[in-house]
Amino acid sequence: MNDVADIVLGGAAYAGLFRAVDEEAAQAGIAAAWDAGIRAFDTAPHYGAGSSEERLGRFLRSRPRSEYTVSTKVGRLLYADPSAPDGVDDFYGAPKRARRRDYSAVGVRRSLEDSLERLGLDRIDLLLIHDPDDHQEQALAEALPELERMRAAGIVAGIGVGVNDAEVALRFVRETGIDHVLIAGRYTLLDRRAEAELLPECARRDVRVLVAGVLNSGILADPWRSATFDYRPAQRHIVERAQAMARICAKYDVALRAAALQFARRNPAVGATVIGAGTAVEVADTIAMLNTTVPEDLWHELDRYS
């Protein structure tokens, strides 16, 4: 079994992020992660308009509840919508549901109840406020206190925030009593914005950090085939930096994605890396990249381009 105690399987890819993934392929992907030893899973109502939670729940139903942990998120409620177009927020093949932002205490309770039903579980290990960037005041005044009540009552074990913005995460760390932060895309080979203040502050406050989006939505997987950075076409200077990093890695016979996947693991302030593999083939490749030896000299060279 591989050393994957600090690896979490993210739930966006097998819910159709960027391309549709059918049920069989999704289940095979989750099973491959399980067979590789991964026992932590992160999902959200937003991913595939609920299909991520549903697919994960179907897989976990036959597994002992004590053997795995699940995190999901609040902030978006789902409603049946027969006219919902495909491809909303880059999720394809999703159920006909609409998303509505809601960071109220009532919305948080309903979101958790709905997630438990989709997952087929009686409890969640970690509950995160999802993307409150434009709703910070309501999230701080209503959602966060409700999460604190849930934690105190033992309904959830951990609470936190899941965002793409390091400054938003930093505000929640400094102003609240959260114990987890999931930061996506801001601690990678190409973008280290979380490094200056967020990671040190989390370390000081004993807040566990989960780093996601380590491939920056594709460009660090293969910058010659995928020029997508932060879910949009990458600017030329970013593409050139990624390609320069890939050439440096090639000198050491190391794939760029191996370095990208292992990058966050080197920082003691990071508790786990969330991987975005959605199929069995992607899971196998990710595990292989995580097990690739990256020489220290290569890290030093990559640091010059970060």
PEPE-V115509 format. One record per residue. N is the residue number from 1. RES is the residue in one small letter. PHI is phi in whole degrees, 0 to 359 (none if undefined). BURIAL is + if it has 16 or more other ideal C-beta (glycine too) atoms within 10 Angstrom, else -. Layout:
N&RES&PHI&BURIAL  N&RES&PHI&BURIAL
//
This chain:
1&m&none&-  2&n&282&-  3&d&278&-  4&v&235&+  5&a&298&-  6&d&256&-  7&i&245&+  8&v&241&+  9&l&275&+  10&g&283&+  11&g&255&+  12&a&279&+  13&a&296&+  14&y&283&+  15&a&258&+  16&g&97&+  17&l&292&+  18&f&76&+  19&r&203&-  20&a&293&-  21&v&234&+  22&d&283&-  23&e&301&-  24&e&298&-  25&a&293&+  26&a&296&+  27&q&295&+  28&a&294&+  29&g&294&+  30&i&296&+  31&a&298&-  32&a&296&+  33&a&296&+  34&w&299&+  35&d&296&-  36&a&280&+  37&g&104&-  38&i&288&+  39&r&231&+  40&a&241&+  41&f&226&+  42&d&244&+  43&t&219&+  44&a&189&+  45&p&303&+  46&h&299&+  47&y&287&+  48&g&64&+  49&a&49&+  50&g&98&+  51&s&292&+  52&s&298&+  53&e&297&+  54&e&296&+  55&r&292&+  56&l&297&+  57&g&299&+  58&r&297&+  59&f&290&+  60&l&285&+  61&r&305&-  62&s&262&-  63&r&255&-  64&p&299&-  65&r&297&-  66&s&284&-  67&e&265&-  68&y&215&+  69&t&236&+  70&v&229&+  71&s&243&+  72&t&221&+  73&k&224&+  74&v&235&+  75&g&129&+  76&r&229&+  77&l&262&+  78&l&253&+  79&y&225&-  80&a&301&-  81&d&210&-  82&p&302&-  83&s&263&-  84&a&299&-  85&p&285&-  86&d&281&-  87&g&86&-  88&v&296&-  89&d&55&-  90&d&70&-  91&f&258&+  92&y&244&-  93&g&74&+  94&a&278&+  95&p&299&-  96&k&283&-  97&r&223&+  98&a&256&+  99&r&255&+  100&r&226&-  101&r&292&-  102&d&200&+  103&y&248&+  104&s&280&+  105&a&298&+  106&v&297&-  107&g&296&+  108&v&297&+  109&r&296&-  110&r&294&-  111&s&301&+  112&l&296&+  113&e&300&-  114&d&295&+  115&s&295&+  116&l&299&+  117&e&293&-  118&r&294&+  119&l&281&+  120&g&72&-  121&l&246&+  122&d&255&-  123&r&200&-  124&i&243&+  125&d&280&-  126&l&222&+  127&l&240&+  128&l&243&+  129&i&282&+  130&h&262&+  131&d&50&+  132&p&276&+  133&d&316&-  134&d&268&-  135&h&224&+  136&q&297&+  137&e&294&-  138&q&293&+  139&a&298&+  140&l&288&+  141&a&276&-  142&e&238&+  143&a&294&+  144&l&298&+  145&p&301&-  146&e&292&+  147&l&296&+  148&e&296&-  149&r&294&-  150&m&297&+  151&r&295&+  152&a&297&-  153&a&276&-  154&g&81&-  155&i&290&-  156&v&229&+  157&a&274&+  158&g&226&+  159&i&224&+  160&g&182&+  161&v&226&+  162&g&237&+  163&v&217&+  164&n&257&+  165&d&253&+  166&a&295&+  167&e&291&-  168&v&296&+  169&a&300&+  170&l&298&+  171&r&299&+  172&f&295&+  173&v&296&+  174&r&282&-  175&e&256&-  176&t&226&+  177&g&252&-  178&i&295&+  179&d&244&+  180&h&221&+  181&v&227&+  182&l&252&+  183&i&246&+  184&a&252&+  185&g&78&+  186&r&250&+  187&y&220&+  188&t&221&+  189&l&300&+  190&l&263&+  191&d&215&+  192&r&250&+  193&r&300&-  194&a&284&+  195&e&287&-  196&a&292&-  197&e&237&-  198&l&297&+  199&l&297&+  200&p&298&-  201&e&294&+  202&c&297&+  203&a&297&-  204&r&296&-  205&r&263&-  206&d&59&-  207&v&264&+  208&r&284&+  209&v&253&+  210&l&250&+  211&v&256&+  212&a&238&+  213&g&61&+  214&v&288&+  215&l&263&+  216&n&51&+  217&s&65&+  218&g&135&+  219&i&296&+  220&l&275&+  221&a&281&+  222&d&195&+  223&p&290&+  224&w&268&-  225&r&257&-  226&s&234&+  227&a&248&+  228&t&259&+  229&f&231&+  230&d&55&+  231&y&67&-  232&r&211&-  233&p&304&-  234&a&284&+  235&q&291&-  236&r&302&-  237&h&293&-  238&i&288&+  239&v&301&+  240&e&295&-  241&r&297&+  242&a&296&+  243&q&293&+  244&a&296&-  245&m&298&+  246&a&297&+  247&r&294&-  248&i&296&+  249&c&300&+  250&a&298&-  251&k&300&-  252&y&259&-  253&d&59&-  254&v&237&+  255&a&288&+  256&l&304&+  257&r&294&+  258&a&294&+  259&a&295&+  260&a&296&+  261&l&290&+  262&q&269&+  263&f&307&+  264&a&293&+  265&r&296&+  266&r&282&-  267&n&267&+  268&p&295&-  269&a&282&+  270&v&267&+  271&g&271&+  272&a&200&+  273&t&248&+  274&v&265&+  275&i&261&+  276&g&253&+  277&a&291&+  278&g&245&+  279&t&231&+  280&a&299&+  281&v&296&-  282&e&293&+  283&v&297&+  284&a&300&+  285&d&295&+  286&t&298&+  287&i&299&+  288&a&298&-  289&m&293&+  290&l&293&+  291&n&265&-  292&t&285&-  293&t&285&-  294&v&250&+  295&p&297&-  296&e&298&-  297&d&299&-  298&l&294&+  299&w&302&-  300&h&297&-  301&e&292&+  302&l&295&+  303&d&301&-  304&r&290&-  305&y&255&-  306&s&268&-
//
